[in-house]
Amino acid sequence: LSTTLYFAVFSWKRRASPLQGLGYGIVAAIHYPEFLWKLKPRLDLSWEEKKQLLALSPAITHVSRPSSLLCPFCKIEIEHILVALPGEGIGVQKRPVLCPRCQTRLDCCRFCVFFEPRSGRPLGWGEDLTSGRCTRIKKHQSVDEICSPSVARKLKEMGWHTLYAGLAIPDSFSPPDECRTFQFDERKTLLERLPCMGKERALLLRLEATIYSQPSSSSRSG
């Protein structure tokens, strides 16, 4: 009870509503990491508190700052790449994003929320992300390109040789020329062991943006 009350008061002092603060306190008492990474960043934290939270972030991001990206293949840190998108999405500051060591493109369909693997099934461990389709870019395409041989054959027998559907992606590491939108998909990045690319990272990115766009408390008082 004392832990719940402590974090409830902590939240109330940082502009949480009475009910919200109580909920935050309960979460902190039951599962502190949930409070630390998903709830605390939403509070009206001081500059020093934001800085302290960012200093702890390498424990879950495995990089020095939230805006850095870890190449999942050679473990190189690529600095100042990630940005928070509207909502709780994560994008990149500029494209393309290439690992400086292995030259793998990381802002690719393989990690994108708009990419659907060929199986079309819910993602799970061992899922083949090699090829699929884009759910955002659609155009008329040959049924042979976007359907299995048996389905394509039946469609052609019915007189359908093309379909208006999501653009076929034969190689998930090579985005199509038409691609203008990229957003990381937390499930796909987990499959490739890219840590913390969901809600927690988006909140940390916003904290980082406010920290480095504001003067420190010592600078403000000078």
N, C-alpha and C positions, 0 to 999 in steps of 0.2 A: 504493500500500500504506500509506503514512504517513497519508493522509487517512482511509482505512478504519479504521486502528488508532486514530487520534485520536477519531473519533466512536464507535467501539466502546467505548473507555475512558470517554468522556463519558457514554454510555448506561449502562454498568455502574455508574458512580458514582451514577447516578440510578435505581437499583434495577431495571434490566433484567437478565434472566437472561443467562448467558454466551452461549447460542445466539442469543437475541433481540438482545443488544447487538451481536454480530458481524453479524447481518443488517441492523441499523440502520446500522452503519458502512458496509457495502457499498452500501446504498441512498443514503446521504449522498454517497459518492464518485461514484456513477454519475449521480444526479439529485437534487441538493441540495433543490430545492423540495418534492419528495416527502417527504423527511425532515423538512423544516422545518414543513410544514403538516399532515402526516398521521401522523408518528411522534413527533416531538419533544413535541407536546402530551400524549402518553400517558405520558411519563416523569415521575418525581417531581421536578418543577422547583421551584426556590426561588421565593419571592415576587417577587424582582427579575427572575428569568428569565421568569416568567409575564408580568410587566409589560412587559418588553422585547419579547416575542413579540406581545402585544396591540398595542404601538406600531407594529409592522410590518404588522399586519393590514389597514389601509386599502389596501395595495398589491393585495390580491386581493378585498376586499369592496367597495371604493369608498365606504365610509362610515366615520365616525369611530370607531365601536365596533361589535363584532360583533352586538350586540342591536338595532342600527338597521337599518331597511329602506329601500332605495332604490326610489322609484317608477320603474318602467321607462318610463313615458310622459312625465313632466315632470322627472324626475331630482331630486326633492325627497327629502331624508333625513328619515325618520320615526323618531324616537328611542325607544329602550327598548320595542321591540315584540316582538322574537323571543326564543324560549326553546328550549332543547334538550329533546327528548322522549326517552323510554326508547329504547335502541338508539342510532341515529345520525340520528334524525329531527329536524325543525325545525318548531315550531309558533309560535303567537302567545300573548301574555300575556292578551289580552282581545279580544273580538269585538264589533262589526265593526272592521276596520282600513280607514280611509278616508284617501286622500291629501288633505292639507289644501289643496292647490292645485287639483287636477283632480277631486277627490271620487270617484275610481275606487276601488272596493272591491278590496282586495288579498288578503284571506283568502277567496278565492272558488274555485269549482270549477276554473276555468281553470288554477290553479297547484297543485291538490291531487292527492295521490298516489291518492286514491280516485275520481278522475274519469277516465272512459274516453271519448276523442273518438269521434264518430259512426262514423268509418271503421273503428275497431277494429284498425288496423294499427300496427306499431311506429312510434314517433314519429320524425319526421325533419324537416329544415328545410322550411318551407312547409306544415307540417301545419295543418289547419283545427281550431282549438280552440274554435270558436264554440259548438258544442252537442255533446251526447253523453249519457252516463248515469253515475249514481253506482254504484259497485260495493259500497258499504257499506249504503246504504238501499235496501231492496227491498220491493215491494208489487205487488198485482195491478193491471195497467194494460191499456188498450186496445191491441190489436195495431197499430192505426193510429198510435198515438203512438210506439211503440218499434221498429217494423219498417219496412222500405222498402215502398212501395206494392205491389210484386209479391209479396213475402213475406207481407204482411198479407192480400192477396187469397187466396193459397193456403191460409193458415191458417184463414181464415173459411170457405172452401169445405170444409175438414175439420171445421168445427164449433168452432174455437178463436177466440173473440172477445177473450179476455184472457189475459195471461201473467203469471206471478210472476217479475219480473225487476228489475234495477237501475233505480232511479227515473230517468225521463227528465229531462234537463237541457236545456231549450230555449235558455237564455242562460247561458253559463259564467261571466259576471260577477255572476250573481244566485243565490246558494246557496238551496236550498229551505228552507222554514220548519223542516222536520224535522232539518236539519243540526245536529249536536252535536260533530262531530269534523273537524278540519282539520289537514293535514300537508303541508308543501311537497314538491313533486316536483321533483327536481333537473333532470330532462330537460325538463319543461314550462317551468320558469323560465329555462333556457338558451335555449329557443325565443323567449322574450320578452326576452332579453338582461338577465336579472336575475343578477348575478354571484355566484358562490360560495355556492350554497344547498344544498350537499351535506355530505359527511363533514367536510371541513375547517372549514366554518362551525359545525357542531355541536360540534366539539372546541374551537373558539375560544369559543363560547358558554359552555361549561363552565368554561373558564379565566377568562372574565370574571366568571362567577358566584362563583368562589372568590376572585378578587382583591377584588371589592367586598363580600365578606362577611367578609373578614379584615382586621385592622389591618396597616399597613405595618411593615417591620422596625424603622424608627425609633420607631414608636409602641409596638411590643412591647418595645423596649429602654428606653423612657422610664419 
